[in-house]
């Protein structure tokens, strides 16, 4: 379903108001790619699918301004008037996977794309999954990871630095087998080769990491809690010892 506006709730789950409305005019949202929350400024920043702009709204729902941006797959606005670009690296020639830029467009730091290929087929295939989340905030800092790399990065000042290495071992999809690589055999070949491989999203709390691992084909999600002080982890299971998850207290 298209996501065309923002709904605000209080912490008890009571609906407060709708922010933004559908359309392609000033302050109207066609399709939300990603939402950023700037809590200190009490602003919401929307990257839409159609307009090459970021739309800024106040917490009260007022449209504040729009800023032109590059055509980048995902753009996260972060404190300090900076943006994090996430490029899916699907064409084979991209120079970077992530980039930290200021609002004037100056590049401050990048995570280079170390795997490139030639694509003369005339089409590009992409792999995405709705449960994959590339960004998270922790202690007022942004951290991020792509589907295909093994490193969680974060922003410190005007620099990007590696924070965690997620070693999937034999469950890591080889770069040359990615669906975007023409020599991989396309969608049909990818479906067969990727059955055993997994990607993961990472989230952080004071003493723990939460790691969600999903299969490219089986769509089964494993949820793991890793205790940082004790360097131990466990897989979440339910009362029947089946793969489980954390039950939220908003809608259960």
N, C-alpha and C positions, 0 to 999 in steps of 0.2 A: 504494500500500500504506500502511496505517496505521503510523505510527511511535509505538511504545508504550513504548520503553525506550531507554536509552543504552548503547552498547557501548564499552568502553575498550580501546585498543590501545597498545602502546609504539611507539617510533619505528622499530622494525624491522618492524612489522606484526604482531607477536605479540599474540594476544588475551589480555587481562588479566581483565576481569570485566564483568558486566552490572550496570547501575545502574538501579534502579526496576523496577516490574513493572506489568503491565496490570491495570486495574480502575478503580473510581471511589471507592474508600475512601481513608482518610488515607494520604498518601504514594504512592498508586497513580496511574498515568498512563493516561488514556483515549486521548489523541491529542496528540502534541507539535506545537504551532504553531511555537515557536521556542525554541532553547536558547541561554543566555548562560553564559559562562565568566568567573568572577571569580577570576583566578589568584592574586592576593595573598591573598585569603581562602581559597583552595583550595575554592571552592564552584561548583556547577553550579546554574543557575536555569532552571526549565522553565515555560513558559507552555503550558497545555493548552487543548484545543479546547472542553472541556465545562465544567469548573469555572472560575469567575471568580476564580482564585487563581494565585499564583506558588508553585511548589514548590521548596524549597531542599534540595540534597543536598551532602554532603561529597565530596571526591575519593575517600574510602574507600567511598563508596556508601551512607552512612547518611543517612536522611531527617532533616532538621534542623527544618524549620518550613514553614508555608504562610502567605501573606499575601494578603488580599483585594485585588482590583484592579478597575478599570473594564472594561467590555466594549469593548476596543480591539483592532483587527485584529492588530497585532504590538506586543509590548512587549519591549524589550531592557534588561536590567539592566546597569548600567555601574559602574565604580569610584566611590567617594564616596557610596554609598547613594543613587543616583539611577536613574531610569528614563527611557528614551526611548520615547514613544508614536508609533506610525506608524498614521495613519488612512488608509484607502484612498480616502476622499472619494468614495463611490459614491452617496450619497443626494442630494447637491446642496446641502445646507444646512450642511455641516460648517464650523466656524470655522477649524480648523487642519489642516495636513497632518502636521506633526511637533510634538511637545511634549516639553519637558524638565521632569520633575517630580522632587520628592524622594519618599522612601518614605512620608512622611506625606500625600502627595497634593497638596502645594502646587505650583502651576505656576511654574516659574522663567523659561521662555522658550518661544516658539512660532515655527513657520513658518506664516504665515497661509495659508488656502485662498483664493486670489484669483479662483477661477472657481466660480461657483455657478449653480444652475438650479432651476426648479420641476419637481417630478415628481408628477403626479397620476394615474399609470397604475396604481398599486397593486402594481407589481413592480419589482425592481431587478436589472439585469444587471451582471456584473462581468467584468473581463478580468484574467487572471493567467497566469503562465507559470513552470514549475518552474525554469528557468535564471536567472530574475531574482532577484538578491540585494540587498535594500535596505540592509543594514548591513555594515560592515567595521571592523576595529580596525587602527590603525597608530600606533606610538609611544605606546601606552597611551591613545589617544584614539579615540572612536567617530566614524565618518563615515557618511553615509546619503544616499540618493536614492530618489525614487519612480519608478514606471514612466513617469509622464506629465510630470514636471517636468524642467527642463534643468540643474538646479543640484545639485552635491554639497555638502552641509553637514557641519560637524563641531561638536563640543562643546568649548568652551574655558571652563573654570571652570563658571559657572552660566549661560553664554550659548551660543546657537546662532549660528554665523556661516557665511556662504557661503565655500566653499573653491575650487571649480572650476566653470566654466561649460562644459557640453558642448553645442556648437552643431551640431545635426544638420541645420540648413538645411532643404532641401526634403524631407528624410526624417523630419522631426518631425511626428508626428500632431497636427493641429489640435485644440485642446481641445473645440471644439464637435462634433467627429466621434467623440469617445470613446463607447464602447458604452453607458456608464452614462447618457448624456444622452438623454432620451426623443425629442427631435427628430432624433436621428441615424439613426433608422430601425431600431434594434434589431440583433439578431445578423446577420440577412441583409444588411442595409445596411452594417454594419461590416465584414463579410467582404470585400465588394467594394471599399470605400473604403480599407481599411487595407493593401492588397496592397503598396504601395510604401513604407510607413512602417516605422520601426524604433525599438526602445527599447534602452537599454544599461545595463549594470552597470559599476561602476568600482571598481578595487582599487588600492592604493598600496604602493610600496616606496621605499627610500631615494632612488633617482635615477630611478625610472620609474613610470609609470601603466600598468596593464593594463586595457584597455577591451574588454568583450565586448558586441557588438552583435547583436541578434536581430530577425528579421522577425516581425511580428504574425501573418502567414499562412504564409510559406514555412518558418519555423522554422530557417532557415539561420543559423548563428552565425559572425560574423566576429570574430576575435581580434586585437587591436592592441596593440603595445607603443609607448608614447610616452616618449621620453627627455627629462626635464625640463631638465637643463643645456644640452643641445644644441637643445632645442625642435624635435625631429624625431621622426617616428613611422614605423612600418612595419606592414603587414598580415602576419600569420603565414600562410605557405603551406607545403605539404609538398613532397616531391621531384618531384611531378608538377605543381607550381604550382597545386594545388587548395587551397581554404581549409583551414588547418591549425590546430593547437592545441599547447599545451605538454603533453608526455607526462610523467605523474607517475612517480615512482620507487617507488611502493607496489604498484600492481597493473598499471602499464603502460597 
